[in-house]
Amino acid sequence: MRVLIYVVSNLFVAAGLIIAFWYVLRSGKILKGILIGWGLSILCIFLDSVVFPGVVAIYNKEYSLYFPEAIAVPAIIFTGWLPASVVAIVAGLIRHVTKRFWPYNEQMKKTKENVGVN
């Protein structure tokens, strides 16, 4: 049970970074992606280290000890921008490379010009 809680809690925090990655990949706004990833990391770690253990402690106190400690919340507040910025920059680079070197984009521009779509 300890391993399951550990894996699920880490996947929950990683979900915030995946959302930021997808946002930057779709929109290309790196700074906003960093802020989204940082905010979601803070929210996810707060839920994971404060809210979920409290709910689990209602039913079984032993399992609530397996969650991360609440000291992780200030740590993510001060250093959570680093993984969010790495994820956003990598997504921005992937977007830049695919827009620049992917031949599909040029074909789409030509078809939109021919059809008259703006």
C-alpha positions in Angstrom: 0.0 0.0 0.0 2.9 2.3 0.7 4.3 2.0 -2.8 0.9 2.6 -4.3 0.4 5.8 -2.4 3.9 6.9 -3.3 3.4 6.2 -7.0 -0.1 7.8 -7.2 1.1 10.9 -5.3 4.0 11.4 -7.7 1.8 10.9 -10.8 -0.6 13.4 -9.4 2.1 16.1 -9.1 3.5 15.2 -12.6 0.0 15.7 -14.0 0.3 19.4 -13.4 3.5 19.5 -15.4 2.0 17.5 -18.2 -0.8 20.1 -18.5 1.8 22.9 -18.7 3.7 20.9 -21.3 0.6 20.5 -23.4 -0.4 24.2 -23.0 3.0 25.4 -24.3 3.0 22.9 -27.1 -0.3 24.1 -28.3 0.0 27.8 -27.7 3.7 28.6 -27.6 3.5 30.8 -24.6 6.4 29.7 -22.4 6.0 32.2 -19.5 2.3 31.4 -19.1 3.1 27.7 -19.3 5.7 28.1 -16.5 3.1 29.9 -14.3 0.5 27.2 -15.0 3.0 24.4 -14.2 4.1 26.1 -11.0 0.6 26.9 -9.9 -0.6 23.3 -10.6 2.5 21.9 -8.8 1.7 23.9 -5.7 -2.0 22.9 -5.8 -1.2 19.2 -6.4 1.4 19.0 -3.6 -1.0 20.9 -1.2 -3.7 18.4 -2.0 -1.3 15.5 -1.8 0.4 16.4 1.5 -2.3 18.2 3.4 -5.8 17.3 2.1 -5.6 13.6 1.1 -3.8 12.5 4.3 -6.5 14.2 6.3 -9.2 12.4 4.5 -7.4 9.1 4.7 -6.8 9.6 8.4 -10.5 9.7 9.0 -10.7 6.0 8.0 -7.2 4.7 8.8 -4.5 6.7 10.6 -1.7 4.3 9.6 -2.1 4.9 5.8 -2.1 8.7 6.3 1.6 8.5 7.5 2.6 7.3 4.0 1.8 10.5 2.2 4.5 13.3 1.8 4.9 15.6 4.8 3.3 19.1 4.7 6.8 20.6 4.6 6.8 19.9 0.9 4.3 22.8 0.3 6.8 25.6 1.0 9.5 23.8 -0.8 7.4 23.7 -4.0 6.4 27.3 -3.5 10.1 28.4 -3.6 11.5 25.8 -6.0 8.5 24.6 -8.0 9.3 27.0 -10.8 12.4 25.0 -11.8 10.7 21.8 -13.1 7.9 23.9 -14.6 10.4 26.1 -16.5 12.3 23.0 -17.8 9.1 21.4 -19.0 7.9 24.7 -20.6 11.2 25.4 -22.3 11.4 21.8 -23.7 7.8 22.1 -25.0 8.6 25.5 -26.5 11.7 24.0 -28.3 9.7 21.1 -29.6 7.0 23.5 -30.9 9.7 25.7 -32.5 11.4 22.7 -34.2 8.2 21.2 -35.5 6.9 24.5 -36.9 10.2 25.2 -38.6 11.1 21.8 -40.0 7.8 20.0 -40.4 6.6 20.0 -44.0 3.0 19.7 -43.0 2.9 23.3 -42.0 3.9 24.6 -45.4 1.3 22.4 -47.1 -1.4 23.8 -44.8 -0.4 27.3 -45.6 -0.7 26.6 -49.3 -4.1 25.0 -49.0 -5.4 27.8 -46.9 -4.2 30.4 -49.5 -5.8 28.4 -52.3 -9.1 28.1 -50.5 -9.1 31.6 -49.1 -9.3 30.6 -45.4 -7.9 33.1 -42.9 
